[in-house]
Amino acid sequence: MNKVKTMNIALIGYGFVGKTFHAPLIQSVDGLKLAVISSRDEEKVKRDLPDVLVVATPEEAIQHPDIDLVVIASPNATHAPLATLALNAGKHVVVDKPFTLDMQEARDLIALAQEKQRLLSVFHNRRWDSDFLGIKQVIAQGSIGKVKHFESHIDRFRPEVRVRWREQNVPGSGLWFDLGPHMIDQTLQLFGLPQSVQGNIATLRDGAEINDWVHVVLNYPEHKVVLHCSMLVAGGVSRFSIHGDKASVVKARIDQQEAQLLAGVIPGSERWGEDSDAMVLLNAQGEASAIPAPKGDQRQYYINVRDALNGKIDNPVPPVEALAVMAVLEAAVKSSETGTTQELDLTAQERAQLQ
């Protein structure tokens, strides 16, 4: 086996996303070393990761001479400026989603990464979720025929507004920018770019400052996609419902890797990524059959980043794919604000890169 060059990583931010997802996933991948973390709470980091160097500012982490790759897991409004700083420092960069606050920021970063000849990738980890891998498999096998209606839900029951930046009226906050990128990216992976987008985005909870309910329809030539997320759903809604011209398939429960990470399960351990919630295939006669969900494995994102940095494969999530996600995010917001159907604001060149 060829020895993998160890890549030293600086993680910017040790909040929920940095602590729960990035740190354990990075540590589970051979050839990656979590060397530096930027956090204002050194004690919190050291409790979990005593051997990691903790610095107070993102700038100090980015400028550290031993760092090869900077992972940005800080609030959304900081993604573009910190990625710019890292690329200008000659570092490779992974940005959590959403990629940026708007498409112009995304385009500027793409151009800068090309100029500096550095890898720029976006952490669309839910391409490796059990629920998504399962329905992708069912669709590819033709079990339901041609897809006519595809519905994706990520719903939660959090009626009380919490004191956190994602629920405050600041740039990049709100449920659509939080959960929308997951659902959009998965949809684009399955079906490519939609012809148009219709969005309805609302704020429904008492005391909420920013959107907490979203219903978006993506229009394709021969089928419709519904993306829905809400903070006021106590239950009764499936993660995926897909209806074809031969049958339907339903996946009730969401992938369990986030729950496993919160419970302290080590990525790659024996039960990592297991999903006991089978998909249900329903035919025209009303007969139901269970299809086991495959294992999820979000480690694959960082495994692929490592291999891309070693020149073995392409970037697992090239930034133009994240730009397409941003285009759908923006189109849905504009549609909701104007009450009109919107097309994606992508150039012919960008569309060609996405074919």
N, C-alpha and C positions, 0 to 999 in steps of 0.2 A: 504494500500500500504506500502511495506517495505521501510523504510528510507534508502536512498543511502548514503554511506559514502562519504564525500566530498574529492576529490583528488586535491591536490595542484600541479599546473603545472608550470614549467619553460619553456619558449619559447626562443630558441636560434636563434636569427636573426629576424629582423623586416623590411626586404626588401619586395619585391613584394609578395612573397609567404607567409611569416609570417604575414604580415599586411592584405593581401587580403583574404587568406583562413584560416589559422590556428587560428588566434586570434578570428575572428567572429564565426567560427564554435565551438571552445572550449567554448566561452562565452554563446552559445545558448543551451548548454547541462546541464541539472540539474545534480548535483553531481560532476561537474568539476569546478575548480576555477583557472583562469589565475592569478597567484600570482606574478611571476617574469618574466621579459623580459631582455634578454641580448642584448644591442644595444649601439653603440657609439653615437647615436643621441637621447639623452634623451628627448629633446624638442619635437621631432617628435612623440615619443611614448606617452608622457604626453598629447599632444593635443587630441589624440584619447582615451587614457586610463589613466585618471588622478589618479586612485586609485591603479594602478599596480606599484610594486617596479621595478625600472630600475637599472640594474647594468652594468658596463662597459665591463666585460669580461665573456665569456662562463663559465670559470672555477668558477667564483664567483656564477653564477646562479646554476651550477651543485652541488656545495658544500653546498648550502643553506640548513640548517637542516630541514626546513619545507616542502621541495619539495618531492613529491612522484613520479612524472612522468616528464621526460625531453623530450621535443619535439624539434627536430633538424631541423631547416629550414634555415640553413646557406648554403654557396656555396658547391657544390658537393664534392670537394676535402677535406672538413672538416668533412664529415659525419662519416667516420670510426673512426678517432681519437677522435672526441667528443663523439660518442656513446661508445667507449671504456672507456673513462674517466667517463661517467655517469654510466655505468654498474659497473665499479670498485668502484664507490661511493655508490653502493647499490640502484641505482634508476632504475625504469622501464623506457623504452625508446621507443619513436616513431621517426622514421627517415623518412624524406621526400624522394621522389624518384628522381633520381635513388638511390637505397639502398646504394651502395658504388661505387668506381671507377672500381673495378674488383672483380672477383669471390673469389680470395683468401682473400681479405678484408672481404667479406660477410661471408665466411666460418669461419673466425676467430671470427667475432662478434657472429655468431650463437653458436659457442662453448663456448664463454665467457658468453653469456646469460644463457646457460644451466648450466654452472658451478655456476653462481651466483644466479640461480633460479629466474630470473627476466624476466618480459614480454619484448620482443623485437618485435616491429611491424613496418610495413612500410606503409606509407600514400598513398595507392592506392585508392584515393577518387573517381576516375571516374568509379568505379564499381556501383556507385549510381547516374550516370548521366541518364537523361531522354532518350537520344538517344540510349544508350547502353541497358538500361532496356527494351526499346521498341522492339529493334530488337531481343534481347534475348527471349522475350515473343513470338514474331512471329515465331522464329525458334522452340521453345519448343512446340508450338501448332501444328506444322507440316503444316502450311499454304503454305509453299513453297516447301514441300517435303524434300528430302535429299539435304543438302547444297553441292554445287559443286564449287562455286566461292564466296569468301567473301572478300570484299574490304573496307578498313578503311582509311579515309583521315583526316588529320588535316593540312589544308593549310592556309596560311596567305599571305598578300601582304605587305611586309616590304622591299622595294628595297634598302632603305638606311641602311647601317650598323650603329648600335647604339653603343655608348660607354657604354658597360655593360659586366660583366665578362662572361656571357653566349655566347657572340659573339667574345670573345678574345681567342687567342690560349693558353689556360691554361688547366690543367687537369680537365676532366669532363665537358668541355664546348661543344657547338655545338648543332645543332638541333636534332640529333639522341638521345643524352642523355637527352635532354629536353623533347621532345614529344614521343620518342620511347617507354619509359616505360608505358605511358598511353595505347597506342595501343596494345603493347605486352601483358600486363596484362589482358586486356579485351579479347583478343584472347585466351589466355591460360585458362581463366575462361570458355569459351565456348567449346573449342575443346581439351584441354590438350596439351601435348608436341608435337611439330612437329617432323617428321622424320629428316628433314634437313632444312637448311636456305641458301638462296642466297641473297646477299646484293649488292646494288650499291649506294654508298654514295659519294656526290660531293659538291664542293664549286662553286657556280655559280654567285653570286653577285659581282659586281666590288668592290674591296677593302675588301672583306670578308676574315677573317683569319681562319675560321673554317667552317665545313660543314653546308650547309643551304638547301640541297636537298637530300632526301633519298627515295629509292625505294627498299623494301625488300619483298621477297617471302618466305612464310613458306610452306613447302611441307608436306602434310598429305596423307595417303594412298588413300583416295577417293575424296579429294578436295584440292583446293589451296587457300591460304590467301595472299592478297596483302596489305602491310602497306606502306603508302606514306605520306610524309610531305614535304612541300616546303615553302620558304619565298617569292616566286614570283608567287603567284596565286591570281589574282584579283577577281576571281569568276568562276562560272560555274561547280563546282565539288561538288558532294554530300558527306556528312559526312560518310554514309554507303551505299553500294550497295551490295546486297546479291542475288545470283542466285541459285535456286534449280532445281530439276528435275520436279517440278510441276509449279513453279511460281517464280517471283522475288519480292523483296521488296527494296524500296529506302527511306532513311531518309536524307533529304536535309540539314537541319541546325543542328548545334551543340547544345548541351545542353546549357541552358542560365544561369546556376548558377554563373559562373564566371562573366558574364555581370551584373547579379543582385548584386553580392557582390561589384563590382566596383561602382555600382550606389547607394550603401548604403542600399540595401534591407536587412532586418534582417532575418537571417536563421530561418525558422520555422514560419514566418509571413504568412499572408493569401495567398499571391500569390507566395510564395517561391517555386521554382522548377517547376513552370508551364512552359509548352512548347506548344505553339500554332501551331507549325509546325508538322502536321500529317505525319505519314509514308504513303507511297503509295504502295499498293500491285498490281502487274501487272500479269495477267494470260496469258495463251497461246493464247487466243483469242484477246489479246490486250486490254482487259477491265481493267480499273483502279478503285480501291476503296481505300478510305482513312481509315486509322486506327489511332485513336488518340494516341499521345505519352503519356505514364504515367508520373506522376510527378517525378522529380529527387529529391534526398535528401542526399547530402553529409554529413549532420549531422550524418547519420547512422554509419559512420566510428567511430566517437568519442563516440557515444552512445554505440557501441559494445565494444570499448576499455574500457569504464567505466564498463560495465557489465563483461568483462573478468577480470578486476582488482578486481572486487567483487566476482569472482569465479562462476559467473552464466553461462557463455558461454566460448567457446574457443576464442583464439586470432583471430580477424577478418581477419587479413592478417599475417599469420605465416611467419617467415623469409625465410623458404625454398621456399615459393611461390615467394618471391622477388628474391631469388637466381636463380630461373628458368628464371625470367625476365632478370637478368644479363647474364645468359647463352645465351639467344637469342641476347641481345645487342652485346656481344662479338663475337658471331658467325657471325653476319651480318658485323661487322667491318672487321673481318679476311677474310670473303668471298669477300668483296669489295677490300681489299688490294691484295688478291692473285688471284682473278678471279675464285675461286673454290667454289663448294658447300660444306657447313660445317655441321657437326653434332654437337649436343649440348654436351658441356663438363661437363656432370653430371654423378656422380657415380651411381651404381646400387641401393645403399641405398637411395640416394637422389631421384632417380626416383620412388622408391617404396613409399616414403613419399608423393609423388605428385599424387599418384593414387587416 
